Amino acid sequence: MTFFGLILRNLWSKKARSIGLAFAVAIAVMAVVTLAVTSSGLEQSAAAIISVGKADFTVAQKGVADTLSSAIDEQQLATLQHTPGVASAVGVLVETEKINAQNPVFIEIGINPSDLAAFGVHVVAGTAYSETAAHEVMLGWRAAANLGLGVGDKFQANGTTNTVTGIYSTGNTFGDAGAMFPLPAIQGYNRVPGTVTLAFVKVAPGASIKPVAARINHDQPELTTILTAAEFGRADQNLVYLQAAVNGSTVLAILIGAVIVGNTMLLSLIERTREFGLLRAVGWTRRRTVGLLLSESLLLALAGAVVGVVLAFAITAILSRLPTLRGVLHPNFTEGAFWRALLTALVMTLIGAAYPTARAASLSPLRALSYE
């Protein structure tokens, strides 16, 4: 019998224990992957805000609980616009509203019509709203398709009835699934006169982006510049806490899983003491004996990792369809999530197997054969 065949025979002979150990690994992996995938999805959705405007970088209030809580006043925006190296700084107000059960978190963007071109908005049907209009709106083409509305139709939002004057496209899924209002109107709806959520900055030709961003950070320390999605956590503290929770859950899952794996393997070692003694008596080395035990455990860990990922797929699919999370949670199965699953399974197994394999290596053939 081959070495691998012996491993499979040993695992099959103790089916209940093997299944239990693999299932324990699968549950730990499922928890880690589910949290990592949902966290990545929420981070991706939040960070998509900064890529709506065709700008070199975004400016937000520093250290707010979430991006939509950012507040930049007129004076701060004017200072941004007059910063050396800045060609334009477009201020937008971003709010969310529940339109219906299918759109529980509908994005509403307040922006002056004169800034639409700089923001990267192309009106594909109808016309833009007027600057001082109180009940006019433009819909992103995705939102118009989802809601079944067109130019001239009525759109209920902010407790008012608004006429759809145009359909727009930004080339960004996030922006095209929302609506745009005149900035003063949406500021009035939300009682935040003179305030915007974000500023989208375009640097002047010939200017370098990073020095301009550094100057803004220095001159206005209450604000922060966001050049990439990876820097989004500087403005949105919720994303920082969420990532910390993912890392903490991974460590906790590894520790709990290691205890389960260790207990199971130690029990298996006790039951198989005479077997290991016989293997040593017929010429097996300590290294080969330990290799057998580790190989059995790692094979179960890999099986558990696969099952855990499958369970994570199922759980996140269910979560994304819950009424309270529909439209908010978009699971993002990245390559990193799968590597995290494999790492979690292997690390918890190696830690849990450390003591039992050390015990197996120290077994004396004579004592092991005489074990009752």
NORLINRA-V718831 format. One record per pair of residues at least 6 apart in sequence whose ideal C-beta (glycine too) atoms are under 8 Angstrom apart, sorted by the first residue. I is the first residue (numbers start at 1). J is the second residue. D is the distance in whole Angstrom. If there is no record, write none. Layout:
I | J | D
I | J | D
//
This chain:
1 | 9 | 7
3 | 292 | 8
3 | 295 | 8
6 | 292 | 7
7 | 292 | 7
7 | 295 | 5
7 | 296 | 5
7 | 299 | 6
10 | 292 | 8
10 | 296 | 6
11 | 18 | 5
11 | 296 | 6
11 | 299 | 7
11 | 300 | 7
12 | 18 | 8
14 | 268 | 7
17 | 264 | 6
17 | 267 | 8
17 | 268 | 7
18 | 300 | 6
20 | 264 | 7
21 | 260 | 7
21 | 261 | 6
21 | 264 | 5
21 | 265 | 8
21 | 297 | 8
21 | 300 | 5
21 | 304 | 7
22 | 300 | 5
22 | 301 | 8
22 | 303 | 5
22 | 304 | 4
22 | 307 | 7
23 | 304 | 7
23 | 307 | 7
24 | 257 | 6
24 | 260 | 4
24 | 261 | 7
24 | 264 | 8
24 | 304 | 7
25 | 257 | 6
25 | 261 | 7
25 | 300 | 7
25 | 301 | 5
25 | 303 | 8
25 | 304 | 3
25 | 305 | 7
25 | 308 | 7
25 | 345 | 5
25 | 348 | 7
25 | 349 | 7
26 | 304 | 4
26 | 305 | 7
26 | 307 | 4
26 | 308 | 4
26 | 311 | 6
27 | 308 | 7
27 | 311 | 8
28 | 253 | 4
28 | 254 | 7
28 | 256 | 7
28 | 257 | 4
28 | 304 | 8
28 | 308 | 7
28 | 344 | 6
28 | 345 | 8
28 | 348 | 6
29 | 253 | 8
29 | 304 | 6
29 | 305 | 5
29 | 307 | 8
29 | 308 | 3
29 | 309 | 7
29 | 312 | 7
29 | 341 | 5
29 | 344 | 6
29 | 345 | 6
30 | 308 | 4
30 | 309 | 8
30 | 311 | 4
30 | 312 | 5
30 | 315 | 7
31 | 249 | 6
31 | 253 | 6
32 | 246 | 8
32 | 249 | 6
32 | 250 | 5
32 | 253 | 5
32 | 308 | 8
32 | 340 | 6
32 | 341 | 7
32 | 344 | 5
33 | 308 | 6
33 | 309 | 6
33 | 312 | 4
33 | 337 | 5
33 | 338 | 8
33 | 340 | 7
33 | 341 | 5
34 | 312 | 5
34 | 315 | 5
34 | 316 | 6
34 | 319 | 8
35 | 245 | 7
35 | 246 | 5
35 | 249 | 5
36 | 246 | 5
36 | 250 | 8
36 | 336 | 7
36 | 337 | 5
36 | 340 | 6
37 | 312 | 6
37 | 316 | 5
37 | 331 | 5
37 | 332 | 6
37 | 333 | 6
37 | 334 | 8
37 | 337 | 5
38 | 316 | 6
38 | 319 | 7
38 | 329 | 6
38 | 331 | 6
39 | 242 | 5
39 | 243 | 6
39 | 245 | 7
39 | 246 | 5
40 | 331 | 8
40 | 332 | 4
40 | 334 | 6
40 | 336 | 8
40 | 337 | 7
41 | 329 | 6
41 | 330 | 4
41 | 331 | 5
41 | 332 | 4
42 | 239 | 8
42 | 242 | 7
42 | 328 | 8
42 | 329 | 7
42 | 330 | 8
43 | 229 | 8
43 | 232 | 7
43 | 239 | 5
43 | 242 | 7
43 | 243 | 8
43 | 332 | 8
44 | 229 | 8
44 | 330 | 7
44 | 332 | 5
45 | 174 | 7
45 | 328 | 7
45 | 330 | 6
46 | 66 | 7
46 | 67 | 6
46 | 232 | 7
46 | 236 | 6
46 | 239 | 6
47 | 229 | 4
47 | 232 | 5
48 | 172 | 7
48 | 173 | 7
48 | 174 | 4
49 | 58 | 8
49 | 67 | 6
49 | 94 | 7
49 | 174 | 7
49 | 198 | 7
50 | 57 | 8
50 | 58 | 4
50 | 198 | 8
50 | 226 | 5
50 | 229 | 7
50 | 232 | 7
51 | 172 | 6
51 | 174 | 7
51 | 229 | 8
52 | 109 | 8
52 | 119 | 8
52 | 120 | 8
52 | 170 | 6
52 | 172 | 5
52 | 174 | 6
52 | 175 | 4
52 | 200 | 8
53 | 90 | 6
53 | 92 | 7
53 | 118 | 8
53 | 119 | 5
53 | 120 | 6
53 | 200 | 3
54 | 118 | 7
54 | 119 | 7
54 | 120 | 3
54 | 200 | 8
54 | 202 | 8
55 | 90 | 7
55 | 119 | 8
55 | 200 | 4
55 | 201 | 5
55 | 202 | 5
56 | 201 | 6
56 | 202 | 6
56 | 203 | 5
56 | 209 | 5
56 | 212 | 8
56 | 227 | 8
57 | 201 | 6
57 | 209 | 6
57 | 213 | 6
57 | 225 | 5
57 | 226 | 6
57 | 227 | 5
58 | 198 | 6
58 | 199 | 7
58 | 200 | 6
58 | 201 | 7
58 | 225 | 7
58 | 226 | 5
59 | 72 | 7
59 | 80 | 6
59 | 89 | 7
59 | 198 | 7
59 | 199 | 4
59 | 200 | 8
59 | 201 | 6
59 | 216 | 6
59 | 223 | 5
59 | 224 | 7
59 | 225 | 6
59 | 226 | 7
60 | 67 | 6
60 | 70 | 4
60 | 72 | 8
60 | 197 | 7
60 | 198 | 5
60 | 199 | 8
60 | 223 | 7
60 | 224 | 6
60 | 226 | 6
60 | 235 | 4
61 | 69 | 8
61 | 70 | 4
61 | 71 | 6
61 | 72 | 6
61 | 222 | 7
61 | 223 | 6
61 | 224 | 8
61 | 235 | 7
62 | 221 | 7
62 | 222 | 6
62 | 223 | 6
62 | 224 | 4
62 | 234 | 7
62 | 235 | 6
63 | 224 | 8
63 | 234 | 8
63 | 235 | 7
63 | 237 | 6
64 | 70 | 5
64 | 71 | 8
64 | 235 | 6
64 | 236 | 7
64 | 237 | 7
65 | 236 | 8
65 | 237 | 6
65 | 238 | 6
66 | 236 | 5
66 | 237 | 8
66 | 238 | 5
67 | 94 | 8
67 | 197 | 7
67 | 198 | 7
67 | 232 | 8
67 | 235 | 6
67 | 236 | 5
68 | 94 | 6
68 | 95 | 7
68 | 96 | 7
68 | 197 | 6
70 | 197 | 5
70 | 198 | 6
70 | 235 | 6
71 | 192 | 7
71 | 195 | 5
71 | 196 | 8
71 | 197 | 7
72 | 80 | 8
72 | 91 | 7
72 | 195 | 7
72 | 196 | 5
72 | 197 | 7
72 | 198 | 7
72 | 199 | 6
72 | 223 | 7
73 | 194 | 6
73 | 195 | 6
74 | 194 | 5
74 | 195 | 8
76 | 220 | 6
76 | 222 | 8
76 | 223 | 7
77 | 89 | 6
77 | 91 | 5
77 | 196 | 6
77 | 199 | 6
79 | 219 | 7
79 | 220 | 6
80 | 86 | 6
80 | 89 | 4
80 | 199 | 5
80 | 201 | 7
80 | 216 | 7
80 | 220 | 7
80 | 223 | 8
81 | 88 | 7
81 | 89 | 5
83 | 89 | 8
83 | 212 | 7
83 | 215 | 6
83 | 216 | 6
83 | 219 | 7
84 | 212 | 8
84 | 215 | 7
85 | 203 | 6
85 | 204 | 6
85 | 207 | 4
85 | 208 | 8
85 | 211 | 7
85 | 212 | 4
85 | 215 | 7
86 | 201 | 6
86 | 202 | 7
86 | 203 | 6
86 | 204 | 7
86 | 212 | 6
87 | 202 | 5
87 | 203 | 6
87 | 204 | 4
87 | 205 | 7
87 | 207 | 8
88 | 118 | 5
88 | 201 | 7
88 | 202 | 5
89 | 199 | 5
89 | 200 | 7
89 | 201 | 5
89 | 202 | 8
90 | 111 | 7
90 | 115 | 4
90 | 118 | 5
90 | 119 | 5
90 | 199 | 7
90 | 200 | 5
90 | 201 | 8
90 | 202 | 8
91 | 111 | 8
91 | 115 | 8
91 | 183 | 8
91 | 196 | 4
91 | 198 | 8
91 | 199 | 5
92 | 109 | 6
92 | 110 | 6
92 | 111 | 5
92 | 115 | 8
92 | 119 | 7
92 | 183 | 8
92 | 196 | 6
92 | 197 | 6
92 | 198 | 6
92 | 199 | 8
92 | 200 | 7
93 | 109 | 7
93 | 110 | 4
93 | 111 | 8
93 | 183 | 6
93 | 186 | 5
93 | 187 | 6
93 | 190 | 7
93 | 192 | 7
93 | 195 | 7
93 | 196 | 5
93 | 197 | 5
94 | 107 | 7
94 | 108 | 7
94 | 109 | 6
94 | 110 | 8
94 | 197 | 4
94 | 198 | 6
95 | 107 | 8
95 | 108 | 5
95 | 110 | 7
95 | 186 | 7
95 | 189 | 8
95 | 190 | 6
95 | 197 | 8
96 | 105 | 5
96 | 106 | 6
96 | 107 | 6
96 | 108 | 7
97 | 106 | 5
97 | 108 | 6
97 | 157 | 6
97 | 158 | 7
98 | 104 | 5
98 | 105 | 7
98 | 106 | 7
99 | 106 | 4
99 | 147 | 7
99 | 156 | 8
99 | 157 | 7
101 | 323 | 7
101 | 326 | 8
102 | 146 | 7
102 | 326 | 7
102 | 327 | 7
103 | 146 | 7
103 | 147 | 8
103 | 327 | 6
104 | 323 | 7
104 | 324 | 7
104 | 326 | 6
104 | 327 | 5
104 | 328 | 7
105 | 327 | 5
105 | 328 | 5
106 | 143 | 8
106 | 157 | 8
106 | 178 | 7
106 | 179 | 7
106 | 327 | 8
107 | 174 | 7
107 | 175 | 8
107 | 177 | 7
107 | 178 | 3
107 | 179 | 7
108 | 157 | 7
108 | 158 | 7
108 | 178 | 6
108 | 179 | 5
108 | 180 | 8
108 | 181 | 6
108 | 186 | 6
109 | 175 | 7
109 | 178 | 6
109 | 179 | 7
109 | 180 | 5
109 | 181 | 7
109 | 186 | 8
110 | 180 | 7
110 | 181 | 5
110 | 182 | 7
110 | 183 | 4
110 | 184 | 8
110 | 185 | 7
110 | 186 | 3
110 | 187 | 6
110 | 196 | 8
111 | 119 | 6
111 | 121 | 8
111 | 180 | 6
111 | 181 | 8
111 | 183 | 6
112 | 131 | 6
112 | 182 | 7
112 | 183 | 5
113 | 128 | 5
113 | 129 | 6
113 | 130 | 7
113 | 131 | 5
113 | 182 | 7
114 | 131 | 7
116 | 123 | 7
116 | 128 | 6
116 | 168 | 8
116 | 180 | 8
118 | 200 | 8
118 | 202 | 7
119 | 170 | 8
119 | 200 | 6
120 | 170 | 5
120 | 171 | 7
120 | 172 | 8
121 | 168 | 5
121 | 169 | 8
121 | 170 | 6
121 | 180 | 7
122 | 168 | 6
122 | 169 | 5
122 | 170 | 8
123 | 138 | 7
123 | 166 | 5
123 | 167 | 7
123 | 168 | 5
124 | 141 | 6
124 | 166 | 8
124 | 167 | 5
124 | 168 | 6
124 | 169 | 5
125 | 150 | 7
125 | 151 | 5
125 | 166 | 6
125 | 167 | 4
126 | 138 | 8
126 | 151 | 4
126 | 152 | 8
126 | 164 | 7
126 | 165 | 5
126 | 166 | 3
126 | 167 | 6
127 | 165 | 6
127 | 166 | 5
128 | 138 | 6
128 | 165 | 7
128 | 166 | 6
128 | 168 | 8
129 | 136 | 4
129 | 137 | 7
129 | 138 | 6
129 | 165 | 5
129 | 166 | 7
129 | 180 | 8
129 | 181 | 7
129 | 182 | 5
130 | 136 | 7
130 | 182 | 7
131 | 182 | 6
131 | 184 | 8
132 | 182 | 7
132 | 184 | 7
133 | 165 | 8
133 | 182 | 5
133 | 185 | 7
134 | 160 | 8
134 | 182 | 8
134 | 185 | 5
134 | 188 | 8
135 | 160 | 6
135 | 161 | 7
135 | 162 | 5
135 | 163 | 6
135 | 185 | 8
136 | 162 | 6
136 | 163 | 6
136 | 165 | 5
136 | 181 | 8
136 | 182 | 7
136 | 185 | 8
137 | 155 | 5
137 | 157 | 7
137 | 162 | 4
137 | 163 | 7
137 | 164 | 6
137 | 165 | 7
137 | 179 | 5
137 | 180 | 7
137 | 181 | 5
138 | 164 | 7
138 | 165 | 6
138 | 166 | 5
138 | 167 | 7
138 | 168 | 5
138 | 179 | 7
138 | 180 | 5
139 | 147 | 7
139 | 149 | 6
139 | 155 | 7
139 | 164 | 6
139 | 166 | 8
139 | 167 | 6
139 | 168 | 7
139 | 179 | 5
139 | 180 | 8
140 | 167 | 8
140 | 168 | 6
140 | 169 | 7
140 | 170 | 7
140 | 175 | 6
140 | 176 | 4
140 | 177 | 6
140 | 178 | 5
140 | 179 | 7
140 | 180 | 8
141 | 167 | 5
141 | 168 | 7
141 | 169 | 5
141 | 176 | 6
142 | 173 | 7
142 | 176 | 4
142 | 177 | 4
143 | 176 | 7
143 | 177 | 5
143 | 178 | 6
143 | 179 | 6
144 | 150 | 6
144 | 164 | 8
144 | 167 | 5
146 | 177 | 7
147 | 155 | 7
149 | 155 | 6
149 | 164 | 6
150 | 164 | 7
150 | 167 | 7
151 | 164 | 6
151 | 165 | 7
151 | 166 | 6
151 | 167 | 6
152 | 163 | 7
152 | 164 | 6
153 | 163 | 8
153 | 164 | 5
154 | 161 | 5
154 | 162 | 7
154 | 163 | 6
154 | 164 | 7
155 | 161 | 8
155 | 162 | 5
155 | 163 | 8
155 | 164 | 5
155 | 179 | 7
156 | 162 | 8
157 | 179 | 7
158 | 181 | 8
158 | 186 | 7
158 | 189 | 4
158 | 190 | 8
159 | 189 | 7
160 | 189 | 7
162 | 181 | 8
168 | 176 | 8
168 | 180 | 7
169 | 176 | 6
170 | 176 | 6
181 | 189 | 8
183 | 196 | 7
184 | 193 | 8
187 | 193 | 5
187 | 194 | 7
187 | 195 | 7
201 | 212 | 8
201 | 213 | 8
201 | 216 | 8
201 | 225 | 8
203 | 209 | 5
203 | 212 | 5
209 | 227 | 7
210 | 227 | 7
213 | 225 | 4
213 | 227 | 6
216 | 223 | 7
216 | 225 | 5
217 | 223 | 7
217 | 224 | 6
217 | 225 | 6
224 | 234 | 5
224 | 235 | 5
225 | 231 | 8
226 | 232 | 6
226 | 234 | 7
226 | 235 | 6
232 | 239 | 6
233 | 239 | 5
233 | 240 | 4
233 | 243 | 7
250 | 340 | 7
250 | 344 | 6
253 | 344 | 6
253 | 348 | 7
254 | 344 | 6
254 | 347 | 5
254 | 348 | 5
254 | 351 | 7
255 | 348 | 8
255 | 351 | 8
257 | 344 | 7
257 | 345 | 8
257 | 348 | 3
257 | 349 | 8
257 | 352 | 7
258 | 347 | 8
258 | 348 | 5
258 | 349 | 8
258 | 351 | 4
258 | 352 | 4
259 | 352 | 7
260 | 352 | 7
261 | 297 | 7
261 | 301 | 8
261 | 348 | 6
261 | 349 | 5
261 | 351 | 8
261 | 352 | 3
261 | 353 | 6
262 | 351 | 8
262 | 352 | 4
262 | 353 | 7
262 | 354 | 8
262 | 355 | 6
262 | 356 | 6
263 | 352 | 8
264 | 352 | 8
265 | 293 | 7
265 | 297 | 6
265 | 352 | 6
265 | 353 | 6
265 | 356 | 4
265 | 357 | 8
266 | 355 | 7
266 | 356 | 5
266 | 359 | 7
268 | 356 | 8
269 | 276 | 8
269 | 293 | 7
269 | 356 | 5
269 | 359 | 6
269 | 360 | 6
273 | 363 | 7
273 | 368 | 5
273 | 371 | 4
274 | 368 | 6
274 | 369 | 6
274 | 371 | 6
276 | 289 | 6
276 | 360 | 6
276 | 363 | 6
276 | 368 | 6
277 | 363 | 6
277 | 364 | 8
277 | 365 | 5
277 | 366 | 8
277 | 367 | 7
277 | 368 | 3
277 | 369 | 4
277 | 370 | 8
277 | 371 | 7
278 | 368 | 8
278 | 369 | 7
279 | 288 | 8
279 | 289 | 6
279 | 292 | 8
280 | 286 | 8
280 | 289 | 6
280 | 363 | 7
280 | 365 | 4
280 | 368 | 7
281 | 365 | 5
281 | 369 | 6
286 | 361 | 5
289 | 360 | 6
289 | 361 | 7
289 | 363 | 8
290 | 357 | 5
290 | 360 | 6
290 | 361 | 5
293 | 353 | 7
293 | 356 | 7
293 | 357 | 5
293 | 360 | 5
294 | 353 | 6
294 | 357 | 6
297 | 349 | 5
297 | 352 | 8
297 | 353 | 5
298 | 346 | 7
298 | 349 | 6
300 | 349 | 8
301 | 345 | 4
301 | 346 | 6
301 | 348 | 7
301 | 349 | 4
302 | 342 | 8
302 | 345 | 7
304 | 345 | 6
305 | 341 | 5
305 | 342 | 6
305 | 344 | 8
305 | 345 | 4
305 | 346 | 8
308 | 341 | 6
308 | 345 | 7
309 | 338 | 7
309 | 341 | 5
312 | 337 | 8
312 | 341 | 8
313 | 333 | 8
316 | 329 | 8
316 | 331 | 4
317 | 331 | 7
319 | 325 | 6
319 | 329 | 6
319 | 331 | 8
320 | 326 | 7
320 | 329 | 5
320 | 330 | 7
320 | 331 | 6
//
